[in-house]
Amino acid sequence: MSRRLRATALAGVLTLALSGCGGVGGGGDSGGGDSKGSGALSTMGFGLSDEIAKTRVDAFKKDHPDVRLNITEGAFDEQQFLSAVASGNPPDLVYMDRKLIGTYAKRGSIQPLTDCVEKQQIDLGQYRQAAKDQVTLDGTVYGIPEFSQVRVLYLNEALLKQAGLTADDVNLADWASLPAVNTKLAKVSGGRLSRIGIDPKIPEFLPMWAKANGAEMISADGAKANLTDPKVVEALTTGVKLIQDQGGWGRFKSFRDTFDFFGAQNPLAKNQIAAWPMEEWFLNQAAKNSPKAELVVKPFVDRQGKPLTMSSGQAWVVTKGAKNPDAACAFVKQMTATDTWFAAAKARAEARKAANLPFTGVWTGNTAADKKIFDELYQPTGNKRFDDAVATIREAQDAAFAMPASPAGAEFDKAWTDAVNRVLSGQAQPAEALARAQQEATAALDKAAG
Amino acid sequence: MATTVTPPVPGRRRRTPLARREARWAYVFLAPWIVGFLVFTAGPMVASLWLSFTEYDVINAPRWTGLDNYRQLVADPQVARSLGNTVYYTALHVPLVMLISLGLALLLKRVGRWQGFFRTVFYLPVMTPAVAVGILFLLLLNTQDGLINRGLALLGIDGPSWTTDPGWVMPGIVLMSLWSLGSTVIIYLAALQNVPRDLYEAADLDGAGAWARFRHVTLPMISGSLFFTLIVNTIASLQMFTEVYTMYFGNRQTQGSFNSDAASFYVIHLFQEAFQFLHMGFASAMAWLLFLIILIITAVQVKLSNRFVYYEGEDR
C-alpha cells in the first residue's frame, strides 16, 4: 500500500523533500559588508577534481582568510539545487552549465550580478563574447563565465590518404561535395559500418550547422524560435543525408556509441572515423593516447569558408537568498581573474610535464587569461600536427558563438533535439519535424515569457 | 429483590486494564510509522493535490489556476504518448515476467540439492543497481556490437536496431526488464513448495495427468502469489523510471541523441516537467492522474481476483 501511495504522490513527496532537504544549502552566518568578504561561503555544483580547480580555490583561500569556504563537491544537480532554493536555504554560489542560466534567471532563483560587477569592479570585457551572451538575459548579467569549449574539425589524414584525398578535400564550406567525400571515406560492407566517413555530430551540433548556413535557431534574446527557417531545414537535411549514406542511423549510432575517446583504443587510433567535428578537449586525449596519429585539425567553417564554432562552458551564479553575496562576488572575481587562471594553468603545465604529457593549453573563457597562458606558458610540443592543432583551436576561440540564454532553454533544446531524432529514426521529414518543434518551442517560450 | 444482569454486548466487551495498556503500547510502537506516513506520504500527497491546481515552478509561490493543469493533461500529446508507451510496456512486461518466472520456478522446484545455488543465481541480478542495469543493457542492445544481436547473428538473424528504431525500443526495454525477474521467481518457488503433497497424490489417484495436476492443483494453490505479483509488477511497470532514464535520458554521453518519443515513459515525462522544465504544478497533476490509473487498475484486479484467486482456509 505504502508503495502505491509513494508512487502516486511522487510530485508531492518530491515537493516535501524540497522543503526538507537543506543539507547542501548555505552556511549559517552571513558575511561582512566589505567587498573582500568574510564569513561562511557555500558552493554547489563544483568540485576540486584537478589542479585547475584546486589552484584557484587555494588562491582565494589565501587572499581571503576570513572566508570559511564550504564546497559541496559534485556536479550540478537540478533537484539538489531546487531543493535548496525551495527550502529557503540555498548555497551562496552555484556552478552550472551556462545554457541553464536563462531559465533560472527568468524565474528569479539567481541574482542579477550588476551590483556585484560594479562593487568588485569585475571587468566584463575580459570574458569572451560568446560566453557573456550565455550568461546575459534581457541585458542583465546573471553569471560569471568559466571555460570555453569550442568545436573544431578533426581529420584522420591516414584514412584520407587511403581514400586518395587530402585534408583540403574535406571542405565544410562546400556542402554539395560532402556526400561524395563521405562515401569515399566511409566503410560499409554487408550492412555493417566499420568506418565513419564524415560524422556531422547531430543532433548536438545542429545549431553550428545552421549557423554555418546563415541561420540562428533562436533569436538573440532567447525568446523566439526560428526552427522553420529553410536554412535550418537544409542544415538538418545535409547532416541526415551524411548519416543515411553510411547505413542509416541505427548502424551509425550503434557504431559511434562503441567509441572510447578517452583511451588508447580511441577511434582515431583504431581508424574508425575519418572526419568529425568535436570539442577541443579531444586534442588532449589524442596527444596523450595517440601522439603518432596522423591528426589534422581544421576550423569548422561556414558556407563562405569563414571559421565558425559553437562555444559552451560553465558559469558561477549567485543564488537568490544567498547569505553571503559579498564573499560570493569576491570568489567569482578571483576564480575567473587572469592571474588566477594563469597560476592554475601553470600548475596544469607542471603536472603534465611530471607525467611526461604535453600541455595543450587551457581555454578559460577569459580572453586576457588565454592570451597570457599561450604567450607566456604554452610551449610547442615539437609535434607539428599537435602544435598546428593548438593554433587552430586558438583561432577558433575568436570565431565562437553560443546559443543565447533563454527563459525556456531546456524545453527549446528538447524540441529541436526531438525533431532531429524523429528525422534520424525515419519518423518524419526535416521540414515536418522542425515545424512541429517550432510549435513546441514557441509554446514553451511564450509560456516562460509570461 | 430481583437483580438484573446486563448481557454482554457482542463486540463491545469492556476491555481490561491489561488490554488497554497493551493497546497504548501498540500505538506507541506504531507511532514512528504513523508519523512517517503522515509526514512523508499523506502530507506530501495532500500538498501535491493542492499543487496540481496551481502553477508552481518550485522557486516562486504557487499561483492558483484551477483545472488548467488537468485540461493541459488531456490536450498534451506528450502526456498521451508517454502514457501509451507506459501501458504498452506494462502489457508486454507483466505477462512475460509472470510466465517466465513461473516456468523458472517450476524448473527450480525439480532441481533438488542445487536449488539453493540456482535460487541465488536467479536472484543476484535483482541486487544490481538499476543505473548499472541501464548502462549494461545499452551495451548489450547495441545494434552492431551488442551481445544480443551477435547471438542472433549466430542463428542467422539480422538483429534489429534496439535503441534507435522506434518500433524496437520498447521490446528492447522489456528485454532489459526481464533481467530482474528473480524476485518473482522466488515468490513462485515459495508458493510451489507450499502446495500440499497430498493434493497431488489425490489427483494422481483420480488419474490426473501432468497438465491436469498443474491446472487443477498447482495453479489454484499458488493463485494468491500470482495475484500478488500481478499487482506488484503492474504498479512497478507503470512507475518505470530509473533504468530507462539512465539509458535514454540521463546519461550525458547519450542525452538528446535517442528518440524520446519511443522511450518516453510517464514518470520520466513527469520528472522532466517537474525538475527540468520547472512545471511542478503540472507534474503534480500528472502524478494524480497516475494515482487514479493505478487505483482503477488495481480495483479491477482485486475484483477479478474474487473469481480466480483461492486462499487456503477461505470459505468459497
Interface residues (C-beta under 8 A of the other chain):
Chain A: S2 R3 R4 L5 R6 A7 T8 A9 L10 A11 G12 V13 L14 T15 L16 L18 E78 Q79 L82 V85 A86 T103 Y104 R107 G108 S109 G191 R192 L193 P203 E204 W249 G250 R251 K253 S254 F255 D257 T258 K320 A408 A410 E411 D413 K414 T417 D418 N421 R422 L424 S425 Q427 A444
Chain B: F37 V39 F40 T41 A42 G43 P44 M45 V46 A47 S48 L49 L51 S52 D57 V58 I59 N60 L138 N142 T143 Q144 D145 G146 D158 P160 S161 T163 T164 D165 P166 V232 I235 L238 Q239 T254 G256 S257 F258 N259 S260 D261 A262 V267 L270 Q272 A274 F275 Q276 F277 L278 M280 A283 S284 M286 A287 W288 L290 F291 I294 L295 T298
